[in-house]
Amino acid sequence: MSNTFQRSCKHWSEASRSEMDHFYALASVDYRYLAEAFDWKDWLETRQLEVGKRQLKLLDVACGSGKFPLALERYANVSDAKVKPIEYALLDPSAFSLAEARQAIVPPFTAGAEFEMTLQELVCERSAFDIVWATHALYAVPTAELHAALERFIYAVAGSAFIAHASENSHYLRFYQHYLEGFHAGMGVPYSSAEDIIATLQKMGVDFHVKQVSYTNGVPKEAEPQVEGYLQRCLFDDTIDLDTMRANPVTGPYLETCLKDGQWRFEQQVMMFFF
């Protein structure tokens, strides 16, 4: 079994676009909740006042397909923010993701530099960016590497940082752990949790505050192609179909708890870190 990070990179590719589209049929709401949970327009305007007349510089860590800036434009009214065009740099180990995210960038953001690498490998000047954020981006960073990754994260930011990450009670982490137990005898690297990030930041002596958001990803029972693609993407494993997941003695009982009153419901608890 390849490790979690290697499999995630493989699935950020053109060959997995159908699976990705099914995933976002349910998961786009993740970013809408983040966009609506906080006054991002005011936050960006405050950051602009802090730097004066120049452009803000922002780094999006593990940018994926650019769903977060798109959600900010759609649901947080940031296009009307009183800011100069924000130079929006992208970091991701997948060239496919960099290209997808670049296409998704909308005002007030404007495409900036690209870093085709992991966060742990980031090389830049100290405090190169006024804002660094990572939204649902650090799950495949092994807990043993979180300290190194967050060191680079903090090294890169001069002003404000934001991380959005699911807790250990969320569907994303619970289902992945059931998958490791049910299909790989418990072997494999689990996803890092928001609790792991808290513990790491505390050891590093970083001051931060947390806002928690709880919500549900859901679709009707009949939308099984979307559910299958969504669940496969949660695992970065498209070799297992929905019937096989439901028949497994570990993942099956868990999935039955997610099917209620003719609706698939996947409960999420996400922590929003500001520092």
VENJO-V496468 format. One record per residue. N is the residue number from 1. RES is the residue in one small letter. PSI is psi as a letter, one per 30 degrees, with the letter a starting at -180 (999 if undefined). OMEGA is omega as a letter, one per 30 degrees, with the letter a starting at -180 (none if undefined). NEAR is the number of other C-alpha atoms within 8 Angstrom. Layout:
N|RES|PSI|OMEGA|NEAR / N|RES|PSI|OMEGA|NEAR
//
This chain:
1|m|k|l|3 / 2|s|l|a|5 / 3|n|l|a|8 / 4|t|e|a|12 / 5|f|e|a|8 / 6|q|e|a|8 / 7|r|e|l|11 / 8|s|e|l|10 / 9|c|e|a|10 / 10|k|e|a|7 / 11|h|f|l|10 / 12|w|i|a|12 / 13|s|l|l|11 / 14|e|e|a|6 / 15|a|f|a|6 / 16|s|g|a|9 / 17|r|e|a|9 / 18|s|e|l|8 / 19|e|e|l|12 / 20|m|e|l|11 / 21|d|e|l|9 / 22|h|e|l|14 / 23|f|e|a|15 / 24|y|f|l|9 / 25|a|f|l|9 / 26|l|e|a|13 / 27|a|f|l|10 / 28|s|f|l|9 / 29|v|f|l|8 / 30|d|e|a|8 / 31|y|e|l|11 / 32|r|e|l|12 / 33|y|e|l|10 / 34|l|e|a|10 / 35|a|e|a|13 / 36|e|f|a|9 / 37|a|f|a|7 / 38|f|l|l|6 / 39|d|i|a|8 / 40|w|e|l|10 / 41|k|e|l|11 / 42|d|e|a|8 / 43|w|e|l|8 / 44|l|e|l|11 / 45|e|e|l|11 / 46|t|e|l|8 / 47|r|e|l|12 / 48|q|e|l|13 / 49|l|e|a|8 / 50|e|e|a|6 / 51|v|f|l|9 / 52|g|b|a|6 / 53|k|f|a|6 / 54|r|l|l|6 / 55|q|k|l|11 / 56|l|k|l|14 / 57|k|k|a|12 / 58|l|k|l|13 / 59|l|k|l|12 / 60|d|j|a|12 / 61|v|k|a|13 / 62|a|i|a|13 / 63|c|f|l|15 / 64|g|b|a|12 / 65|s|g|l|9 / 66|g|g|a|13 / 67|k|f|a|11 / 68|f|e|l|10 / 69|p|e|l|11 / 70|l|e|l|11 / 71|a|e|l|12 / 72|l|e|l|13 / 73|e|e|a|12 / 74|r|e|a|7 / 75|y|f|a|9 / 76|a|g|l|12 / 77|n|g|a|10 / 78|v|f|l|12 / 79|s|f|l|7 / 80|d|g|a|7 / 81|a|k|l|11 / 82|k|i|a|5 / 83|v|l|l|10 / 84|k|l|l|9 / 85|p|k|a|10 / 86|i|k|l|12 / 87|e|j|a|12 / 88|y|j|l|13 / 89|a|k|a|13 / 90|l|k|l|16 / 91|l|k|l|16 / 92|d|k|l|16 / 93|p|f|a|10 / 94|s|k|l|11 / 95|a|e|l|8 / 96|f|e|a|9 / 97|s|e|l|13 / 98|l|e|l|16 / 99|a|e|l|8 / 100|e|e|a|11 / 101|a|e|l|14 / 102|r|e|l|10 / 103|q|f|a|7 / 104|a|f|a|11 / 105|i|k|a|12 / 106|v|l|l|9 / 107|p|k|g|9 / 108|p|g|a|12 / 109|f|k|l|11 / 110|t|k|a|11 / 111|a|k|l|9 / 112|g|b|a|8 / 113|a|l|l|7 / 114|e|k|l|8 / 115|f|j|l|10 / 116|e|i|a|10 / 117|m|l|l|10 / 118|t|l|l|10 / 119|l|e|a|12 / 120|q|f|a|9 / 121|e|f|a|6 / 122|l|k|l|9 / 123|v|j|l|4 / 124|c|l|l|6 / 125|e|k|l|6 / 126|r|k|l|8 / 127|s|h|a|10 / 128|a|f|a|10 / 129|f|k|l|13 / 130|d|f|l|13 / 131|i|k|l|14 / 132|v|k|l|15 / 133|w|l|l|11 / 134|a|j|a|13 / 135|t|j|a|12 / 136|h|h|a|9 / 137|a|f|a|12 / 138|l|g|a|10 / 139|y|e|a|10 / 140|a|g|l|11 / 141|v|j|a|11 / 142|p|k|a|11 / 143|t|e|l|8 / 144|a|f|a|5 / 145|e|g|a|9 / 146|l|e|a|11 / 147|h|e|l|11 / 148|a|e|a|8 / 149|a|e|a|11 / 150|l|f|l|10 / 151|e|e|l|8 / 152|r|e|l|11 / 153|f|e|a|10 / 154|i|e|l|8 / 155|y|e|a|9 / 156|a|f|a|13 / 157|v|k|l|15 / 158|a|f|a|11 / 159|g|d|a|9 / 160|s|k|a|11 / 161|a|l|a|12 / 162|f|k|l|13 / 163|i|k|l|11 / 164|a|k|a|13 / 165|h|k|a|14 / 166|a|k|l|15 / 167|s|l|a|13 / 168|e|f|l|9 / 169|n|f|a|9 / 170|s|l|l|12 / 171|h|e|a|9 / 172|y|e|a|9 / 173|l|e|a|14 / 174|r|e|a|10 / 175|f|e|l|12 / 176|y|e|l|12 / 177|q|e|l|11 / 178|h|e|l|11 / 179|y|e|l|12 / 180|l|e|a|13 / 181|e|e|a|11 / 182|g|f|a|12 / 183|f|f|a|8 / 184|h|g|l|9 / 185|a|h|l|7 / 186|g|f|a|9 / 187|m|k|l|7 / 188|g|l|a|9 / 189|v|j|l|7 / 190|p|l|l|11 / 191|y|k|l|12 / 192|s|k|a|12 / 193|s|l|l|12 / 194|a|e|l|12 / 195|e|e|l|8 / 196|d|e|l|9 / 197|i|e|l|10 / 198|i|e|a|8 / 199|a|e|a|8 / 200|t|e|l|10 / 201|l|e|l|12 / 202|q|e|l|9 / 203|k|e|a|7 / 204|m|f|a|7 / 205|g|g|a|6 / 206|v|k|l|8 / 207|d|k|l|7 / 208|f|l|l|7 / 209|h|l|a|7 / 210|v|k|l|8 / 211|k|k|a|7 / 212|q|k|l|8 / 213|v|k|l|11 / 214|s|k|a|8 / 215|y|a|a|8 / 216|t|k|l|8 / 217|n|k|a|13 / 218|g|l|l|9 / 219|v|l|l|10 / 220|p|l|a|8 / 221|k|e|a|9 / 222|e|f|a|4 / 223|a|h|a|8 / 224|e|e|l|8 / 225|p|e|l|7 / 226|q|e|l|11 / 227|v|e|l|14 / 228|e|e|l|11 / 229|g|e|l|15 / 230|y|e|a|16 / 231|l|e|l|10 / 232|q|e|l|13 / 233|r|e|l|13 / 234|c|e|a|11 / 235|l|f|a|9 / 236|f|h|l|10 / 237|d|j|l|9 / 238|d|g|l|9 / 239|t|f|a|4 / 240|i|j|a|8 / 241|d|l|a|9 / 242|l|e|l|10 / 243|d|e|l|6 / 244|t|e|l|8 / 245|m|e|a|10 / 246|r|f|l|11 / 247|a|f|a|8 / 248|n|k|a|10 / 249|p|f|l|7 / 250|v|e|a|10 / 251|t|f|a|14 / 252|g|e|l|11 / 253|p|e|l|9 / 254|y|e|a|10 / 255|l|e|l|9 / 256|e|e|l|8 / 257|t|f|a|7 / 258|c|f|a|9 / 259|l|j|a|11 / 260|k|k|l|8 / 261|d|h|l|4 / 262|g|g|a|7 / 263|q|k|l|10 / 264|w|k|a|13 / 265|r|j|a|11 / 266|f|j|a|9 / 267|e|k|a|10 / 268|q|k|l|14 / 269|q|j|a|12 / 270|v|k|l|13 / 271|m|k|l|13 / 272|m|j|a|12 / 273|f|k|l|12 / 274|f|k|l|10 / 275|f|999|none|9
//
